[in-house]
Amino acid sequence: PTAAALLASGHSWTRLLSLQYMPFCGGCTLETIAILPTTILLGPSLAIWKCIPLLFGLGILGLTMSIAHRIGGGSAARFAGLCLVFAPGFYQDNRMVAWGIHFEVASIILGLVWLWMRWMDRGGRRLAGVFGVCLGLGFWF
């Protein structure tokens, strides 16, 4: 949230990478850019910053349940959803940090699996292109 607040107050975009937690953190940069519009409108806030992991968490839940439903039906989707909602404590803690690492990358991986499954069914250049873009983003993240 600090980097987003600094950018919102007029600091140069060229300093974005130097404001991150590590020398280079693709996920940190992406999360800073994602929260920037809200920070500009409402000001910096921990509650707003926690919307990032919440949105990633909902994406992971939705993708997991969608993949499970496709593979095993409705009961598999509900079971997968319950496993995520009642995950072990270390997973619960990690998903609320919002550093742009491990937990958030799971959404990209699950998104790739979901796209790959659709690509295998439908084929097509558009899905192949989206798959490639997501794969590249996953490596950068």
Chimera marker file (.cmm) of the C-alpha trace (Angstrom):
<marker_set name="trace">
<marker id="1" x="0.000" y="0.000" z="0.000" r="1" g="1" b="0" radius="0.5"/>
<marker id="2" x="2.939" y="2.336" z="0.611" r="1" g="1" b="0" radius="0.5"/>
<marker id="3" x="4.114" y="2.240" z="-2.999" r="1" g="1" b="0" radius="0.5"/>
<marker id="4" x="0.586" y="2.880" z="-4.270" r="1" g="1" b="0" radius="0.5"/>
<marker id="5" x="0.212" y="5.808" z="-1.853" r="1" g="1" b="0" radius="0.5"/>
<marker id="6" x="3.500" y="7.322" z="-3.021" r="1" g="1" b="0" radius="0.5"/>
<marker id="7" x="2.531" y="6.965" z="-6.674" r="1" g="1" b="0" radius="0.5"/>
<marker id="8" x="-0.891" y="8.452" z="-5.944" r="1" g="1" b="0" radius="0.5"/>
<marker id="9" x="0.769" y="11.469" z="-4.326" r="1" g="1" b="0" radius="0.5"/>
<marker id="10" x="2.770" y="12.204" z="-7.462" r="1" g="1" b="0" radius="0.5"/>
<marker id="11" x="5.998" y="10.238" z="-7.159" r="1" g="1" b="0" radius="0.5"/>
<marker id="12" x="7.499" y="9.160" z="-10.460" r="1" g="1" b="0" radius="0.5"/>
<marker id="13" x="6.519" y="5.848" z="-12.049" r="1" g="1" b="0" radius="0.5"/>
<marker id="14" x="10.210" y="5.290" z="-12.753" r="1" g="1" b="0" radius="0.5"/>
<marker id="15" x="10.660" y="4.676" z="-9.023" r="1" g="1" b="0" radius="0.5"/>
<marker id="16" x="8.037" y="1.913" z="-8.955" r="1" g="1" b="0" radius="0.5"/>
<marker id="17" x="10.530" y="-0.958" z="-8.896" r="1" g="1" b="0" radius="0.5"/>
<marker id="18" x="12.625" y="0.678" z="-6.162" r="1" g="1" b="0" radius="0.5"/>
<marker id="19" x="9.552" y="0.919" z="-3.935" r="1" g="1" b="0" radius="0.5"/>
<marker id="20" x="9.001" y="-2.852" z="-3.812" r="1" g="1" b="0" radius="0.5"/>
<marker id="21" x="9.862" y="-5.291" z="-1.027" r="1" g="1" b="0" radius="0.5"/>
<marker id="22" x="12.689" y="-6.916" z="-2.953" r="1" g="1" b="0" radius="0.5"/>
<marker id="23" x="15.020" y="-5.772" z="-5.763" r="1" g="1" b="0" radius="0.5"/>
<marker id="24" x="12.480" y="-7.142" z="-8.214" r="1" g="1" b="0" radius="0.5"/>
<marker id="25" x="9.102" y="-8.542" z="-7.350" r="1" g="1" b="0" radius="0.5"/>
<marker id="26" x="6.724" y="-8.849" z="-10.298" r="1" g="1" b="0" radius="0.5"/>
<marker id="27" x="3.792" y="-9.655" z="-8.037" r="1" g="1" b="0" radius="0.5"/>
<marker id="28" x="4.489" y="-6.645" z="-5.805" r="1" g="1" b="0" radius="0.5"/>
<marker id="29" x="4.571" y="-4.403" z="-8.856" r="1" g="1" b="0" radius="0.5"/>
<marker id="30" x="1.363" y="-5.871" z="-10.246" r="1" g="1" b="0" radius="0.5"/>
<marker id="31" x="-0.467" y="-5.495" z="-6.942" r="1" g="1" b="0" radius="0.5"/>
<marker id="32" x="0.724" y="-1.903" z="-6.581" r="1" g="1" b="0" radius="0.5"/>
<marker id="33" x="-0.592" y="-1.064" z="-10.047" r="1" g="1" b="0" radius="0.5"/>
<marker id="34" x="-3.856" y="-2.918" z="-9.333" r="1" g="1" b="0" radius="0.5"/>
<marker id="35" x="-4.567" y="-0.972" z="-6.141" r="1" g="1" b="0" radius="0.5"/>
<marker id="36" x="-3.398" y="2.416" z="-7.458" r="1" g="1" b="0" radius="0.5"/>
<marker id="37" x="-6.770" y="3.617" z="-8.878" r="1" g="1" b="0" radius="0.5"/>
<marker id="38" x="-8.525" y="2.870" z="-5.589" r="1" g="1" b="0" radius="0.5"/>
<marker id="39" x="-5.709" y="4.528" z="-3.615" r="1" g="1" b="0" radius="0.5"/>
<marker id="40" x="-6.026" y="7.659" z="-5.761" r="1" g="1" b="0" radius="0.5"/>
<marker id="41" x="-9.798" y="7.775" z="-5.224" r="1" g="1" b="0" radius="0.5"/>
<marker id="42" x="-10.043" y="6.812" z="-1.550" r="1" g="1" b="0" radius="0.5"/>
<marker id="43" x="-6.548" y="7.305" z="-0.150" r="1" g="1" b="0" radius="0.5"/>
<marker id="44" x="-4.209" y="4.650" z="1.242" r="1" g="1" b="0" radius="0.5"/>
<marker id="45" x="-5.826" y="2.182" z="3.600" r="1" g="1" b="0" radius="0.5"/>
<marker id="46" x="-5.060" y="-1.286" z="4.913" r="1" g="1" b="0" radius="0.5"/>
<marker id="47" x="-8.697" y="-2.267" z="4.346" r="1" g="1" b="0" radius="0.5"/>
<marker id="48" x="-8.426" y="-1.350" z="0.661" r="1" g="1" b="0" radius="0.5"/>
<marker id="49" x="-5.101" y="-3.179" z="0.378" r="1" g="1" b="0" radius="0.5"/>
<marker id="50" x="-6.728" y="-6.335" z="1.780" r="1" g="1" b="0" radius="0.5"/>
<marker id="51" x="-9.178" y="-6.267" z="-1.140" r="1" g="1" b="0" radius="0.5"/>
<marker id="52" x="-6.345" y="-7.553" z="-3.342" r="1" g="1" b="0" radius="0.5"/>
<marker id="53" x="-5.930" y="-10.922" z="-1.586" r="1" g="1" b="0" radius="0.5"/>
<marker id="54" x="-9.703" y="-11.133" z="-1.193" r="1" g="1" b="0" radius="0.5"/>
<marker id="55" x="-10.180" y="-10.813" z="-4.955" r="1" g="1" b="0" radius="0.5"/>
<marker id="56" x="-7.366" y="-13.274" z="-5.663" r="1" g="1" b="0" radius="0.5"/>
<marker id="57" x="-8.917" y="-15.650" z="-3.128" r="1" g="1" b="0" radius="0.5"/>
<marker id="58" x="-12.317" y="-15.461" z="-4.786" r="1" g="1" b="0" radius="0.5"/>
<marker id="59" x="-10.650" y="-16.096" z="-8.148" r="1" g="1" b="0" radius="0.5"/>
<marker id="60" x="-8.805" y="-19.118" z="-6.791" r="1" g="1" b="0" radius="0.5"/>
<marker id="61" x="-11.995" y="-20.451" z="-5.228" r="1" g="1" b="0" radius="0.5"/>
<marker id="62" x="-13.976" y="-19.981" z="-8.436" r="1" g="1" b="0" radius="0.5"/>
<marker id="63" x="-11.309" y="-21.509" z="-10.678" r="1" g="1" b="0" radius="0.5"/>
<marker id="64" x="-10.750" y="-24.460" z="-8.340" r="1" g="1" b="0" radius="0.5"/>
<marker id="65" x="-14.452" y="-25.196" z="-8.151" r="1" g="1" b="0" radius="0.5"/>
<marker id="66" x="-14.845" y="-24.826" z="-11.921" r="1" g="1" b="0" radius="0.5"/>
<marker id="67" x="-11.997" y="-27.243" z="-12.649" r="1" g="1" b="0" radius="0.5"/>
<marker id="68" x="-13.255" y="-29.716" z="-10.024" r="1" g="1" b="0" radius="0.5"/>
<marker id="69" x="-16.784" y="-29.499" z="-11.445" r="1" g="1" b="0" radius="0.5"/>
<marker id="70" x="-15.529" y="-30.247" z="-14.900" r="1" g="1" b="0" radius="0.5"/>
<marker id="71" x="-13.515" y="-33.239" z="-13.708" r="1" g="1" b="0" radius="0.5"/>
<marker id="72" x="-15.821" y="-34.715" z="-11.062" r="1" g="1" b="0" radius="0.5"/>
<marker id="73" x="-19.160" y="-32.939" z="-11.089" r="1" g="1" b="0" radius="0.5"/>
<marker id="74" x="-20.983" y="-30.792" z="-8.562" r="1" g="1" b="0" radius="0.5"/>
<marker id="75" x="-20.053" y="-32.733" z="-5.437" r="1" g="1" b="0" radius="0.5"/>
<marker id="76" x="-16.356" y="-32.545" z="-6.358" r="1" g="1" b="0" radius="0.5"/>
<marker id="77" x="-16.683" y="-28.780" z="-6.851" r="1" g="1" b="0" radius="0.5"/>
<marker id="78" x="-18.334" y="-28.330" z="-3.450" r="1" g="1" b="0" radius="0.5"/>
<marker id="79" x="-15.705" y="-30.505" z="-1.755" r="1" g="1" b="0" radius="0.5"/>
<marker id="80" x="-12.862" y="-28.561" z="-3.404" r="1" g="1" b="0" radius="0.5"/>
<marker id="81" x="-14.469" y="-25.289" z="-2.312" r="1" g="1" b="0" radius="0.5"/>
<marker id="82" x="-14.804" y="-26.482" z="1.281" r="1" g="1" b="0" radius="0.5"/>
<marker id="83" x="-11.171" y="-27.632" z="1.291" r="1" g="1" b="0" radius="0.5"/>
<marker id="84" x="-10.087" y="-24.122" z="0.294" r="1" g="1" b="0" radius="0.5"/>
<marker id="85" x="-12.385" y="-22.321" z="2.699" r="1" g="1" b="0" radius="0.5"/>
<marker id="86" x="-11.229" y="-24.488" z="5.612" r="1" g="1" b="0" radius="0.5"/>
<marker id="87" x="-7.574" y="-24.749" z="4.555" r="1" g="1" b="0" radius="0.5"/>
<marker id="88" x="-4.800" y="-25.116" z="7.162" r="1" g="1" b="0" radius="0.5"/>
<marker id="89" x="-3.704" y="-22.048" z="9.108" r="1" g="1" b="0" radius="0.5"/>
<marker id="90" x="-0.467" y="-21.460" z="7.179" r="1" g="1" b="0" radius="0.5"/>
<marker id="91" x="-2.459" y="-21.207" z="3.946" r="1" g="1" b="0" radius="0.5"/>
<marker id="92" x="-5.003" y="-18.867" z="5.538" r="1" g="1" b="0" radius="0.5"/>
<marker id="93" x="-2.221" y="-16.606" z="6.826" r="1" g="1" b="0" radius="0.5"/>
<marker id="94" x="-0.330" y="-16.589" z="3.531" r="1" g="1" b="0" radius="0.5"/>
<marker id="95" x="-3.390" y="-15.589" z="1.555" r="1" g="1" b="0" radius="0.5"/>
<marker id="96" x="-3.911" y="-12.429" z="3.612" r="1" g="1" b="0" radius="0.5"/>
<marker id="97" x="-0.370" y="-11.033" z="3.318" r="1" g="1" b="0" radius="0.5"/>
<marker id="98" x="-0.728" y="-9.600" z="-0.238" r="1" g="1" b="0" radius="0.5"/>
<marker id="99" x="2.939" y="-9.625" z="-1.137" r="1" g="1" b="0" radius="0.5"/>
<marker id="100" x="2.256" y="-10.747" z="-4.668" r="1" g="1" b="0" radius="0.5"/>
<marker id="101" x="3.806" y="-14.168" z="-4.222" r="1" g="1" b="0" radius="0.5"/>
<marker id="102" x="2.828" y="-17.783" z="-3.558" r="1" g="1" b="0" radius="0.5"/>
<marker id="103" x="-0.890" y="-17.444" z="-2.965" r="1" g="1" b="0" radius="0.5"/>
<marker id="104" x="-1.520" y="-15.022" z="-5.812" r="1" g="1" b="0" radius="0.5"/>
<marker id="105" x="0.463" y="-17.145" z="-8.259" r="1" g="1" b="0" radius="0.5"/>
<marker id="106" x="-1.973" y="-20.002" z="-7.589" r="1" g="1" b="0" radius="0.5"/>
<marker id="107" x="-4.639" y="-17.985" z="-9.388" r="1" g="1" b="0" radius="0.5"/>
<marker id="108" x="-2.446" y="-17.778" z="-12.480" r="1" g="1" b="0" radius="0.5"/>
<marker id="109" x="-1.673" y="-21.497" z="-12.381" r="1" g="1" b="0" radius="0.5"/>
<marker id="110" x="-5.341" y="-22.418" z="-11.954" r="1" g="1" b="0" radius="0.5"/>
<marker id="111" x="-6.276" y="-19.955" z="-14.681" r="1" g="1" b="0" radius="0.5"/>
<marker id="112" x="-3.785" y="-21.657" z="-16.984" r="1" g="1" b="0" radius="0.5"/>
<marker id="113" x="-5.214" y="-25.088" z="-16.180" r="1" g="1" b="0" radius="0.5"/>
<marker id="114" x="-8.735" y="-23.787" z="-16.850" r="1" g="1" b="0" radius="0.5"/>
<marker id="115" x="-7.674" y="-22.182" z="-20.151" r="1" g="1" b="0" radius="0.5"/>
<marker id="116" x="-5.797" y="-25.319" z="-21.170" r="1" g="1" b="0" radius="0.5"/>
<marker id="117" x="-8.876" y="-27.463" z="-20.525" r="1" g="1" b="0" radius="0.5"/>
<marker id="118" x="-11.011" y="-25.136" z="-22.663" r="1" g="1" b="0" radius="0.5"/>
<marker id="119" x="-8.331" y="-25.030" z="-25.357" r="1" g="1" b="0" radius="0.5"/>
<marker id="120" x="-8.283" y="-28.829" z="-25.518" r="1" g="1" b="0" radius="0.5"/>
<marker id="121" x="-12.062" y="-28.808" z="-26.047" r="1" g="1" b="0" radius="0.5"/>
<marker id="122" x="-12.431" y="-25.919" z="-28.426" r="1" g="1" b="0" radius="0.5"/>
<marker id="123" x="-9.023" y="-25.189" z="-29.901" r="1" g="1" b="0" radius="0.5"/>
<marker id="124" x="-8.584" y="-21.898" z="-31.670" r="1" g="1" b="0" radius="0.5"/>
<marker id="125" x="-6.009" y="-19.178" z="-31.941" r="1" g="1" b="0" radius="0.5"/>
<marker id="126" x="-7.644" y="-16.803" z="-29.487" r="1" g="1" b="0" radius="0.5"/>
<marker id="127" x="-7.527" y="-19.288" z="-26.596" r="1" g="1" b="0" radius="0.5"/>
<marker id="128" x="-3.961" y="-20.200" z="-27.543" r="1" g="1" b="0" radius="0.5"/>
<marker id="129" x="-3.032" y="-16.513" z="-27.432" r="1" g="1" b="0" radius="0.5"/>
<marker id="130" x="-4.699" y="-15.927" z="-24.065" r="1" g="1" b="0" radius="0.5"/>
<marker id="131" x="-2.993" y="-19.049" z="-22.744" r="1" g="1" b="0" radius="0.5"/>
<marker id="132" x="0.386" y="-17.699" z="-23.914" r="1" g="1" b="0" radius="0.5"/>
<marker id="133" x="-0.179" y="-14.273" z="-22.352" r="1" g="1" b="0" radius="0.5"/>
<marker id="134" x="-1.197" y="-15.836" z="-19.024" r="1" g="1" b="0" radius="0.5"/>
<marker id="135" x="1.795" y="-18.159" z="-19.119" r="1" g="1" b="0" radius="0.5"/>
<marker id="136" x="4.123" y="-15.219" z="-19.695" r="1" g="1" b="0" radius="0.5"/>
<marker id="137" x="2.483" y="-13.274" z="-16.855" r="1" g="1" b="0" radius="0.5"/>
<marker id="138" x="2.882" y="-16.307" z="-14.612" r="1" g="1" b="0" radius="0.5"/>
<marker id="139" x="6.606" y="-16.481" z="-15.304" r="1" g="1" b="0" radius="0.5"/>
<marker id="140" x="6.980" y="-12.734" z="-14.702" r="1" g="1" b="0" radius="0.5"/>
<marker id="141" x="4.920" y="-12.856" z="-11.498" r="1" g="1" b="0" radius="0.5"/>
<link id1="1" id2="2" r="1" g="1" b="0" radius="0.2"/>
<link id1="2" id2="3" r="1" g="1" b="0" radius="0.2"/>
<link id1="3" id2="4" r="1" g="1" b="0" radius="0.2"/>
<link id1="4" id2="5" r="1" g="1" b="0" radius="0.2"/>
<link id1="5" id2="6" r="1" g="1" b="0" radius="0.2"/>
<link id1="6" id2="7" r="1" g="1" b="0" radius="0.2"/>
<link id1="7" id2="8" r="1" g="1" b="0" radius="0.2"/>
<link id1="8" id2="9" r="1" g="1" b="0" radius="0.2"/>
<link id1="9" id2="10" r="1" g="1" b="0" radius="0.2"/>
<link id1="10" id2="11" r="1" g="1" b="0" radius="0.2"/>
<link id1="11" id2="12" r="1" g="1" b="0" radius="0.2"/>
<link id1="12" id2="13" r="1" g="1" b="0" radius="0.2"/>
<link id1="13" id2="14" r="1" g="1" b="0" radius="0.2"/>
<link id1="14" id2="15" r="1" g="1" b="0" radius="0.2"/>
<link id1="15" id2="16" r="1" g="1" b="0" radius="0.2"/>
<link id1="16" id2="17" r="1" g="1" b="0" radius="0.2"/>
<link id1="17" id2="18" r="1" g="1" b="0" radius="0.2"/>
<link id1="18" id2="19" r="1" g="1" b="0" radius="0.2"/>
<link id1="19" id2="20" r="1" g="1" b="0" radius="0.2"/>
<link id1="20" id2="21" r="1" g="1" b="0" radius="0.2"/>
<link id1="21" id2="22" r="1" g="1" b="0" radius="0.2"/>
<link id1="22" id2="23" r="1" g="1" b="0" radius="0.2"/>
<link id1="23" id2="24" r="1" g="1" b="0" radius="0.2"/>
<link id1="24" id2="25" r="1" g="1" b="0" radius="0.2"/>
<link id1="25" id2="26" r="1" g="1" b="0" radius="0.2"/>
<link id1="26" id2="27" r="1" g="1" b="0" radius="0.2"/>
<link id1="27" id2="28" r="1" g="1" b="0" radius="0.2"/>
<link id1="28" id2="29" r="1" g="1" b="0" radius="0.2"/>
<link id1="29" id2="30" r="1" g="1" b="0" radius="0.2"/>
<link id1="30" id2="31" r="1" g="1" b="0" radius="0.2"/>
<link id1="31" id2="32" r="1" g="1" b="0" radius="0.2"/>
<link id1="32" id2="33" r="1" g="1" b="0" radius="0.2"/>
<link id1="33" id2="34" r="1" g="1" b="0" radius="0.2"/>
<link id1="34" id2="35" r="1" g="1" b="0" radius="0.2"/>
<link id1="35" id2="36" r="1" g="1" b="0" radius="0.2"/>
<link id1="36" id2="37" r="1" g="1" b="0" radius="0.2"/>
<link id1="37" id2="38" r="1" g="1" b="0" radius="0.2"/>
<link id1="38" id2="39" r="1" g="1" b="0" radius="0.2"/>
<link id1="39" id2="40" r="1" g="1" b="0" radius="0.2"/>
<link id1="40" id2="41" r="1" g="1" b="0" radius="0.2"/>
<link id1="41" id2="42" r="1" g="1" b="0" radius="0.2"/>
<link id1="42" id2="43" r="1" g="1" b="0" radius="0.2"/>
<link id1="43" id2="44" r="1" g="1" b="0" radius="0.2"/>
<link id1="44" id2="45" r="1" g="1" b="0" radius="0.2"/>
<link id1="45" id2="46" r="1" g="1" b="0" radius="0.2"/>
<link id1="46" id2="47" r="1" g="1" b="0" radius="0.2"/>
<link id1="47" id2="48" r="1" g="1" b="0" radius="0.2"/>
<link id1="48" id2="49" r="1" g="1" b="0" radius="0.2"/>
<link id1="49" id2="50" r="1" g="1" b="0" radius="0.2"/>
<link id1="50" id2="51" r="1" g="1" b="0" radius="0.2"/>
<link id1="51" id2="52" r="1" g="1" b="0" radius="0.2"/>
<link id1="52" id2="53" r="1" g="1" b="0" radius="0.2"/>
<link id1="53" id2="54" r="1" g="1" b="0" radius="0.2"/>
<link id1="54" id2="55" r="1" g="1" b="0" radius="0.2"/>
<link id1="55" id2="56" r="1" g="1" b="0" radius="0.2"/>
<link id1="56" id2="57" r="1" g="1" b="0" radius="0.2"/>
<link id1="57" id2="58" r="1" g="1" b="0" radius="0.2"/>
<link id1="58" id2="59" r="1" g="1" b="0" radius="0.2"/>
<link id1="59" id2="60" r="1" g="1" b="0" radius="0.2"/>
<link id1="60" id2="61" r="1" g="1" b="0" radius="0.2"/>
<link id1="61" id2="62" r="1" g="1" b="0" radius="0.2"/>
<link id1="62" id2="63" r="1" g="1" b="0" radius="0.2"/>
<link id1="63" id2="64" r="1" g="1" b="0" radius="0.2"/>
<link id1="64" id2="65" r="1" g="1" b="0" radius="0.2"/>
<link id1="65" id2="66" r="1" g="1" b="0" radius="0.2"/>
<link id1="66" id2="67" r="1" g="1" b="0" radius="0.2"/>
<link id1="67" id2="68" r="1" g="1" b="0" radius="0.2"/>
<link id1="68" id2="69" r="1" g="1" b="0" radius="0.2"/>
<link id1="69" id2="70" r="1" g="1" b="0" radius="0.2"/>
<link id1="70" id2="71" r="1" g="1" b="0" radius="0.2"/>
<link id1="71" id2="72" r="1" g="1" b="0" radius="0.2"/>
<link id1="72" id2="73" r="1" g="1" b="0" radius="0.2"/>
<link id1="73" id2="74" r="1" g="1" b="0" radius="0.2"/>
<link id1="74" id2="75" r="1" g="1" b="0" radius="0.2"/>
<link id1="75" id2="76" r="1" g="1" b="0" radius="0.2"/>
<link id1="76" id2="77" r="1" g="1" b="0" radius="0.2"/>
<link id1="77" id2="78" r="1" g="1" b="0" radius="0.2"/>
<link id1="78" id2="79" r="1" g="1" b="0" radius="0.2"/>
<link id1="79" id2="80" r="1" g="1" b="0" radius="0.2"/>
<link id1="80" id2="81" r="1" g="1" b="0" radius="0.2"/>
<link id1="81" id2="82" r="1" g="1" b="0" radius="0.2"/>
<link id1="82" id2="83" r="1" g="1" b="0" radius="0.2"/>
<link id1="83" id2="84" r="1" g="1" b="0" radius="0.2"/>
<link id1="84" id2="85" r="1" g="1" b="0" radius="0.2"/>
<link id1="85" id2="86" r="1" g="1" b="0" radius="0.2"/>
<link id1="86" id2="87" r="1" g="1" b="0" radius="0.2"/>
<link id1="87" id2="88" r="1" g="1" b="0" radius="0.2"/>
<link id1="88" id2="89" r="1" g="1" b="0" radius="0.2"/>
<link id1="89" id2="90" r="1" g="1" b="0" radius="0.2"/>
<link id1="90" id2="91" r="1" g="1" b="0" radius="0.2"/>
<link id1="91" id2="92" r="1" g="1" b="0" radius="0.2"/>
<link id1="92" id2="93" r="1" g="1" b="0" radius="0.2"/>
<link id1="93" id2="94" r="1" g="1" b="0" radius="0.2"/>
<link id1="94" id2="95" r="1" g="1" b="0" radius="0.2"/>
<link id1="95" id2="96" r="1" g="1" b="0" radius="0.2"/>
<link id1="96" id2="97" r="1" g="1" b="0" radius="0.2"/>
<link id1="97" id2="98" r="1" g="1" b="0" radius="0.2"/>
<link id1="98" id2="99" r="1" g="1" b="0" radius="0.2"/>
<link id1="99" id2="100" r="1" g="1" b="0" radius="0.2"/>
<link id1="100" id2="101" r="1" g="1" b="0" radius="0.2"/>
<link id1="101" id2="102" r="1" g="1" b="0" radius="0.2"/>
<link id1="102" id2="103" r="1" g="1" b="0" radius="0.2"/>
<link id1="103" id2="104" r="1" g="1" b="0" radius="0.2"/>
<link id1="104" id2="105" r="1" g="1" b="0" radius="0.2"/>
<link id1="105" id2="106" r="1" g="1" b="0" radius="0.2"/>
<link id1="106" id2="107" r="1" g="1" b="0" radius="0.2"/>
<link id1="107" id2="108" r="1" g="1" b="0" radius="0.2"/>
<link id1="108" id2="109" r="1" g="1" b="0" radius="0.2"/>
<link id1="109" id2="110" r="1" g="1" b="0" radius="0.2"/>
<link id1="110" id2="111" r="1" g="1" b="0" radius="0.2"/>
<link id1="111" id2="112" r="1" g="1" b="0" radius="0.2"/>
<link id1="112" id2="113" r="1" g="1" b="0" radius="0.2"/>
<link id1="113" id2="114" r="1" g="1" b="0" radius="0.2"/>
<link id1="114" id2="115" r="1" g="1" b="0" radius="0.2"/>
<link id1="115" id2="116" r="1" g="1" b="0" radius="0.2"/>
<link id1="116" id2="117" r="1" g="1" b="0" radius="0.2"/>
<link id1="117" id2="118" r="1" g="1" b="0" radius="0.2"/>
<link id1="118" id2="119" r="1" g="1" b="0" radius="0.2"/>
<link id1="119" id2="120" r="1" g="1" b="0" radius="0.2"/>
<link id1="120" id2="121" r="1" g="1" b="0" radius="0.2"/>
<link id1="121" id2="122" r="1" g="1" b="0" radius="0.2"/>
<link id1="122" id2="123" r="1" g="1" b="0" radius="0.2"/>
<link id1="123" id2="124" r="1" g="1" b="0" radius="0.2"/>
<link id1="124" id2="125" r="1" g="1" b="0" radius="0.2"/>
<link id1="125" id2="126" r="1" g="1" b="0" radius="0.2"/>
<link id1="126" id2="127" r="1" g="1" b="0" radius="0.2"/>
<link id1="127" id2="128" r="1" g="1" b="0" radius="0.2"/>
<link id1="128" id2="129" r="1" g="1" b="0" radius="0.2"/>
<link id1="129" id2="130" r="1" g="1" b="0" radius="0.2"/>
<link id1="130" id2="131" r="1" g="1" b="0" radius="0.2"/>
<link id1="131" id2="132" r="1" g="1" b="0" radius="0.2"/>
<link id1="132" id2="133" r="1" g="1" b="0" radius="0.2"/>
<link id1="133" id2="134" r="1" g="1" b="0" radius="0.2"/>
<link id1="134" id2="135" r="1" g="1" b="0" radius="0.2"/>
<link id1="135" id2="136" r="1" g="1" b="0" radius="0.2"/>
<link id1="136" id2="137" r="1" g="1" b="0" radius="0.2"/>
<link id1="137" id2="138" r="1" g="1" b="0" radius="0.2"/>
<link id1="138" id2="139" r="1" g="1" b="0" radius="0.2"/>
<link id1="139" id2="140" r="1" g="1" b="0" radius="0.2"/>
<link id1="140" id2="141" r="1" g="1" b="0" radius="0.2"/>
</marker_set>
